Amino acid sequence: MGLETKVSRKREDSDLMLLLLTIFMYTQISSGFNPKIKKDPYKGFVYTSFQERATKISHQNVARLANNAGDGNLGLICSKIAGDESRHEKAYQAIFKEILNRDPEGGLKSFYELMTDQVKTRS
């Protein structure tokens, strides 16, 4: 297999990976996810802290896969997005830390309820 064929093959694999990731993302969005936050802002900050972390890890993994497949542009874009998600994660964690400083009982109660609801929902 010549170099041109290998480069073409890597591009096809990268395009397929991107297509599959896009389909997965839209499937998740269309099926919906209810973190059961209701009107509890504390739960919103707990959930968002975890969501930002998960998104950061996901984008880091896609960046690594893209770079390994020879798609440096996609790798760079995903790395930049992962950096943004990391900053968001730190901000939400700082907010929740302040909630725990000001209202430890309420913050921990919301954390506990969100975590136990999610474990029951996923089991």
C-alpha positions, 0 to 999 in steps of 0.5 A: 500500500502506497503512502497516498493510499494510507493517507486517503485511508486515514482520512476515510477512517477519520471521517467515519469516526466523526460521522459516528460520533455525530450520530451518537451525539444527536441520538443522546440529545434526541432521547433526552436526559433528565438529571431531576434538578427541578427547581434546586439550583444546588443540584444544577451546579453539582450536575453541571460540574460532572457534565463539564468534566465528562465533556472535557474527557470526551473531547480529549479522547476524540482529540487523541483519536483524531490526531492518531488518525492523522486529522490534526485539524480535528484534534486541535479543535477538540483539544481547544474545546476540552480546554474550555470545558476544563475551565467551565468545570473549575468554575462550577466546582468553585461555585459549589465549594462556596455553596458548601461553605455557606450552606453545607447541609443544603449543599450536601443534601442536594449532592446526595439526592442527585447522586442517588437519583442518578444511580437508581435511574441508571440501574 
